[in-house]
Amino acid sequence: MVADTIAINYHNDRILPEPDVFIRTSAGTRIPAHSSILASVSPVLENVIDRPRKHRSSERIIQIHGVPCEAVAVFVTFIYTSRCTEEQMDKYGVHLLALSHVYNVPQLKQRCTKGLAQRVTVENVVDLLQLARLCDAPDLEVRCMRLLMRHFKAVENTEGWKFVNNNDPLLELDILRFIDEHETRKEKCRRHREEQRVYFELSEAMDCLEHICTEGCTDVGPCHVDTRKERRNPCSRFDTCHGLQQLIRHFATCQKRMKLGCLRCKRMWQLFRLHAYVCQQTDSCKVPLCRQIQLKMQQEKRKDDSKWKLLAKKVASARVISSLSLPKRKRDEETKVTMDNNGFTSFELH
């Protein structure tokens, strides 16, 4: 019985010699090809072609089994033309990825990885994940893992997941571990963003406190500044300015302050203490109690001193990051720092 032969359209303007090798598929179909072209694209096929034959007069036969003969035909066509249509990818993408991996055809493997990544669905994600791991296709594996993570509840109801659950505990463990690690990273990033938000707010509070105690604002300022005459409009520099001014006014008049029985006063004490840790201008600082708190810190070694130093370091870092995040023009226009003859820091607003 003579096997059927599939003619390949090589899409090539060159005149090719007669085929000198045949590829035999699972169905017994033969596909004529040229050994030189196969060997130039696939080192695996080159090794197969170079194997000695039992009889020199016998035909060269390359056996490719386990996939449909149509997929083998598309595979051979790609070797000649480096082309694969979307329709062919829809039908034979899985088989082509396997063939490209087994016969080491990188260009086709890249094309299949990209094409299959665009075709991952809830129904086929488990099968494609298994294939990606077998064929060493990390991009496709990551794409499958991400879809599994986003739609895990739906994937649990598929036949693919039920098969893995019953027959491949290692793959199931890897999937569950990936999802757990992602959730852990997500929670860690959320906590980090929340911490950074607090540090940014404290950094702004430190800047606002210096602004109030040095220049004065709508309601509160140093003794030599008459805030009622100079500043009548609400402060537009800091969102926290009005609230901080109210806190300072309460701190100055509260009767429970000395006994630390007032939560608002305790909060103000904490801001003063944090400022003392952050402040680099001890002799010229206009913030109340800054010098006294720093001297007390030098004389007393409290158990929570290291925590305050760490907090001050994080707040200082947040201040630098906040300033760098502004456009250069805005940073230049917002604040210009100059030193006067007495070493005081003054701010000229433009």
Secondary structure as UniProt FT lines:
FT   STRAND          21..24
FT   TURN            26..27
FT   STRAND          30..33
FT   HELIX           35..41
FT   HELIX           43..50
FT   TURN            56..57
FT   STRAND          61..63
FT   HELIX           69..81
FT   HELIX           86..102
FT   TURN            103..104
FT   HELIX           106..117
FT   TURN            118..119
FT   TURN            122..124
FT   HELIX           125..134
FT   TURN            135..136
FT   HELIX           138..150
FT   HELIX           152..155
FT   TURN            156..157
FT   HELIX           159..167
FT   HELIX           169..215
FT   TURN            223..224
FT   HELIX           227..230
FT   TURN            239..240
FT   HELIX           241..253
FT   TURN            257..260
FT   HELIX           263..278
FT   TURN            282..284
FT   TURN            288..289
FT   HELIX           290..299
FT   TURN            303..304
FT   HELIX           305..325
FT   HELIX           328..334
FT   STRAND          336..339
FT   TURN            341..342
FT   STRAND          345..348
//
